[in-house]
Amino acid sequence: MLLALFFALPAASEEPLKGPLGAPAAPAYSIGEDGSVSLRICFNSSCRRTEWLRFTADEVAQVTSLLELCPSPDLRSRLQRLRIAVWQMERLAGLHEPLLANDREVNDRDIALDGHTDCVDNATNTTTYLSILKDLGKLPGWRVGEPRVRDPLDFNQVHWTAMVVDEQTGAEWSVDSWFRPNGHLPFVLPLRAWKEGARGWAPPYASLNPYPRYRELLCPREGLAEGRVSLSR
């Protein structure tokens, strides 16, 4: 992964930032000795606008503490940790860049609004978020790969996703945050199924992508019935 080390955060840029052939941009971030994180995010379609944000050590610690909602080593719990990671990092990004509140699912509802994200933006940002948490040792068992594309020759259907590799089995998984607004749980499903056009909210993958009212229900355990916190927080 490409790390960009900066002592000050550059101003937002309106210059498009892409990988080869319009692909998502490589992650750019640095992790401070105090646990804070500086990172570059993309928005306004295909990284047309970029901005550097700084998450404090306390903010990062809040994200990592929520990963403990799903501590079990089984595959489903590990997948929920990925979803929580992206959800919480997006939420933080939205606190630091309020324009991201304009982001809606897919492209047709927000394309004219400053702060919207397309699949290139989402694949870029999700890869960055997961890479940071992997470097912090908070995503054991996963390797963050480069974003993948499906239907690359069809302008109306081309779509990018972030992806991870299960270090235990070698299985590749899509982590697709484009189908929900910024600050929501993404969809996870096997990359092969994603390439074939499978939808994470439909059977047989819907069970891997719950959206419960309370976040503790992502990985329900005994003793969590009291003191639940709304998923919207």
Secondary structure per residue as TSV (DSSP state, phi and psi in degrees):
chain	resnum	aa	ss	phi	psi
A	1	M	-	360.0	145.0
A	2	L	-	-86.8	122.4
A	3	L	-	-107.2	132.0
A	4	A	-	-109.3	121.5
A	5	L	-	-103.2	116.4
A	6	F	-	-130.3	142.4
A	7	F	S	-89.1	-24.5
A	8	A	S	-130.1	149.8
A	9	L	-	-82.9	123.5
A	10	P	-	-65.0	159.4
A	11	A	-	-68.4	160.8
A	12	A	-	-60.6	147.6
A	13	S	B	-118.1	138.9
A	14	E	-	-98.0	2.0
A	15	E	S	-79.7	130.6
A	16	P	-	-57.0	137.9
A	17	L	-	-126.8	109.3
A	18	K	-	-138.0	162.0
A	19	G	-	-83.1	-169.2
A	20	P	G	-62.6	139.7
A	21	L	G	57.4	37.1
A	22	G	G	76.7	13.9
A	23	A	-	-72.8	162.7
A	24	P	-	-56.7	152.6
A	25	A	-	-79.1	153.7
A	26	A	-	-68.0	148.8
A	27	P	-	-59.8	145.1
A	28	A	-	-137.5	117.3
A	29	Y	E	-165.3	165.8
A	30	S	E	-142.5	146.4
A	31	I	E	-110.9	120.8
A	32	G	-	-76.8	160.0
A	33	E	T	-62.2	-24.8
A	34	D	T	-86.5	0.7
A	35	G	S	94.4	-2.8
A	36	S	-	-74.5	162.9
A	37	V	E	-134.6	131.5
A	38	S	E	-107.9	132.6
A	39	L	E	-148.1	153.2
A	40	R	E	-99.5	131.9
A	41	I	E	-115.8	159.6
A	42	C	E	-118.8	145.9
A	43	F	E	-161.0	-179.3
A	44	N	S	67.8	32.7
A	45	S	S	80.3	115.2
A	46	S	T	54.5	41.7
A	47	C	T	58.6	32.3
A	48	R	S	-62.1	-33.4
A	49	R	E	-122.9	137.2
A	50	T	E	-126.6	154.5
A	51	E	E	-150.4	142.3
A	52	W	E	-93.5	131.1
A	53	L	E	-119.5	159.7
A	54	R	E	-127.9	119.1
A	55	F	E	-95.4	129.2
A	56	T	-	-70.5	164.5
A	57	A	H	-59.9	-38.6
A	58	D	H	-65.8	-39.6
A	59	E	H	-64.7	-42.9
A	60	V	H	-63.6	-40.0
A	61	A	H	-63.2	-35.3
A	62	Q	H	-64.3	-41.0
A	63	V	H	-61.8	-50.7
A	64	T	H	-66.7	-29.5
A	65	S	H	-66.2	-33.6
A	66	L	H	-71.7	-21.7
A	67	L	G	-63.4	-21.8
A	68	E	G	-73.8	-4.2
A	69	L	G	-62.1	-24.7
A	70	C	S	-128.2	73.3
A	71	P	-	-85.0	-10.5
A	72	S	-	-68.3	153.9
A	73	P	-	-85.3	-0.6
A	74	D	S	-70.5	159.4
A	75	L	H	-60.8	-43.0
A	76	R	H	-61.2	-44.5
A	77	S	H	-64.3	-38.9
A	78	R	H	-66.2	-35.5
A	79	L	H	-68.5	-36.7
A	80	Q	H	-66.7	-31.7
A	81	R	H	-62.3	-39.3
A	82	L	H	-61.9	-44.4
A	83	R	H	-64.1	-44.1
A	84	I	H	-62.7	-40.3
A	85	A	H	-58.9	-48.7
A	86	V	H	-67.4	-45.3
A	87	W	H	-54.7	-48.6
A	88	Q	H	-74.1	-35.6
A	89	M	H	-68.0	-38.7
A	90	E	H	-63.4	-40.3
A	91	R	H	-60.5	-44.1
A	92	L	H	-62.0	-44.1
A	93	A	H	-58.3	-39.4
A	94	G	H	-67.2	-30.5
A	95	L	H	-69.4	-34.8
A	96	H	H	-87.6	-25.2
A	97	E	-	-128.8	91.8
A	98	P	G	-59.7	-21.3
A	99	L	G	-59.0	-25.6
A	100	L	G	-66.3	-13.0
A	101	A	G	-64.9	-18.8
A	102	N	G	-79.2	-11.3
A	103	D	-	-70.4	134.7
A	104	R	-	-123.8	172.6
A	105	E	S	-65.9	151.5
A	106	V	T	46.5	-150.1
A	107	N	T	-116.8	-22.0
A	108	D	T	-77.1	-12.5
A	109	R	T	-99.6	-10.9
A	110	D	T	-140.8	12.1
A	111	I	T	-61.0	-25.8
A	112	A	T	-92.5	0.9
A	113	L	S	-99.5	136.1
A	114	D	T	-66.6	126.3
A	115	G	T	109.3	-4.5
A	116	H	-	-71.6	160.3
A	117	T	-	-129.7	138.2
A	118	D	-	-100.5	-172.9
A	119	C	H	-68.0	-28.7
A	120	V	H	-68.3	-44.1
A	121	D	H	-59.3	-47.3
A	122	N	H	-65.7	-41.9
A	123	A	H	-64.4	-38.5
A	124	T	H	-63.7	-52.3
A	125	N	H	-66.3	-42.6
A	126	T	H	-62.9	-41.5
A	127	T	H	-61.8	-40.0
A	128	T	H	-63.1	-48.7
A	129	Y	H	-59.5	-46.8
A	130	L	H	-66.7	-36.8
A	131	S	H	-63.9	-41.0
A	132	I	H	-61.6	-49.0
A	133	L	H	-69.8	-30.7
A	134	K	H	-64.6	-45.0
A	135	D	H	-63.2	-28.7
A	136	L	T	-81.3	-0.9
A	137	G	T	78.0	21.4
A	138	K	-	-101.6	0.4
A	139	L	S	-126.7	61.3
A	140	P	T	-61.3	142.9
A	141	G	T	88.9	-4.2
A	142	W	E	-118.3	144.6
A	143	R	E	-116.3	130.8
A	144	V	E	-84.9	122.1
A	145	G	-	-99.2	-177.3
A	146	E	-	-80.7	148.4
A	147	P	-	-55.5	151.1
A	148	R	E	-119.4	159.2
A	149	V	E	-126.5	150.4
A	150	R	E	-127.3	151.2
A	151	D	S	50.7	51.6
A	152	P	T	-66.1	-20.9
A	153	L	T	-94.8	-1.4
A	154	D	-	-106.4	107.4
A	155	F	T	-58.2	-34.1
A	156	N	T	-83.8	-15.9
A	157	Q	T	-118.8	-12.2
A	158	V	-	-55.3	136.8
A	159	H	E	-152.3	137.7
A	160	W	E	-110.9	152.3
A	161	T	E	-141.9	151.4
A	162	A	E	-73.0	157.2
A	163	M	E	-146.1	154.2
A	164	V	E	-132.7	159.4
A	165	V	E	-118.1	130.1
A	166	D	E	-73.6	114.3
A	167	E	T	-69.3	-16.8
A	168	Q	T	-79.7	-37.7
A	169	T	T	-118.3	-16.8
A	170	G	-	82.6	0.5
A	171	A	-	-69.1	141.0
A	172	E	E	-100.4	137.2
A	173	W	E	-128.0	138.9
A	174	S	E	-83.6	138.9
A	175	V	E	-123.5	97.6
A	176	D	E	-111.1	110.7
A	177	S	-	-100.4	2.9
A	178	W	T	-73.0	-27.1
A	179	F	T	-81.3	-0.4
A	180	R	S	-134.8	158.6
A	181	P	-	-63.5	165.0
A	182	N	T	-57.1	137.3
A	183	G	T	86.2	20.9
A	184	H	S	-122.3	165.2
A	185	L	-	-67.7	132.4
A	186	P	-	-81.1	178.8
A	187	F	E	-103.5	139.5
A	188	V	E	-120.3	139.0
A	189	L	E	-163.7	159.2
A	190	P	E	-54.5	136.9
A	191	L	H	-59.6	-37.9
A	192	R	H	-60.4	-42.9
A	193	A	H	-66.6	-39.9
A	194	W	H	-59.6	-43.6
A	195	K	H	-62.2	-28.3
A	196	E	T	-85.7	1.7
A	197	G	T	93.6	11.7
A	198	A	-	-63.3	152.2
A	199	R	-	-113.4	130.6
A	200	G	T	-66.9	-20.5
A	201	W	T	-90.8	-0.9
A	202	A	S	-112.1	155.9
A	203	P	T	-57.5	147.1
A	204	P	T	-91.3	10.2
A	205	Y	T	-100.3	-4.0
A	206	A	G	-59.6	-33.3
A	207	S	G	-66.9	-21.5
A	208	L	G	-84.2	-10.2
A	209	N	S	-127.1	53.3
A	210	P	-	-68.3	154.9
A	211	Y	-	-133.1	72.8
A	212	P	-	-74.5	166.1
A	213	R	S	-67.9	-34.5
A	214	Y	B	-116.0	137.7
A	215	R	G	-65.4	-28.5
A	216	E	G	-63.1	-20.8
A	217	L	G	-81.3	-3.0
A	218	L	G	-62.3	-39.0
A	219	C	S	-135.4	76.5
A	220	P	-	-62.4	137.2
A	221	R	-	-137.1	160.0
A	222	E	T	-64.2	143.5
A	223	G	T	89.7	2.8
A	224	L	-	-102.7	7.0
A	225	A	S	-65.7	-30.3
A	226	E	S	-95.6	149.1
A	227	G	S	72.1	28.3
A	228	R	-	-66.9	150.0
A	229	V	-	-116.5	133.8
A	230	S	B	-59.0	143.3
A	231	L	T	-64.1	-21.2
A	232	S	T	-77.1	-8.0
A	233	R	-	-96.4	360.0
